Amino acid sequence: MAGQFDFRRFDRVKYIPAHAQGREDHEDCEIGTVSSSGDVGLVFVKFDNDIYGTEWLDAQSKGCERSSLKLIARDESYSELLELIIGELG
């Protein structure tokens, strides 16, 4: 299982803003997919609401503090497939 702040590309995450005070059901929480993440610093996420109506490659990633993200799902086979598809597109 991933560590609390260990995020990888294509992980599904939930963003929980500070003003939500940890409440995952807060109306400002968002679901998205990690587009890039290093060992430290911000995690860049493409949120579902920003992707609708556009292509993955055209959607803007938003930098998020690691502590504001919760890992929802990690599927290794899905991640590998997306890497291949995006590699062929771009």
Residue pairs with C-beta under 8 A, 6 or more apart in sequence:
2 8
2 11
2 71
2 74
5 66
5 67
5 69
6 71
7 13
7 34
7 37
7 43
7 66
7 69
7 71
8 34
8 37
8 74
8 79
9 34
9 35
9 36
9 37
9 79
9 83
10 33
10 34
10 78
10 79
10 82
10 83
11 33
11 34
11 37
11 71
11 72
11 73
11 74
11 79
12 31
12 32
12 33
12 71
12 72
12 73
12 74
13 31
13 32
13 33
13 34
13 43
13 45
13 69
13 70
13 71
13 72
14 24
14 29
14 30
14 31
14 69
14 70
14 72
15 29
15 30
15 31
15 32
15 45
15 47
15 64
15 68
15 69
16 22
16 23
16 24
16 26
16 29
16 68
16 69
16 70
17 26
17 28
17 29
17 68
18 68
19 26
19 28
20 26
20 28
20 29
23 29
24 70
30 47
30 48
30 49
31 47
31 48
31 72
32 45
32 46
32 47
32 48
32 50
33 45
33 46
33 48
34 43
34 44
34 45
35 44
35 45
35 46
35 61
36 43
36 44
36 61
37 43
37 44
42 63
42 64
42 65
42 66
43 63
43 64
43 65
43 66
43 69
44 61
44 62
44 63
44 64
45 61
45 62
45 64
45 69
46 56
46 59
46 60
46 61
46 62
47 62
50 59
50 60
50 62
51 59
56 86
57 86
57 89
57 90
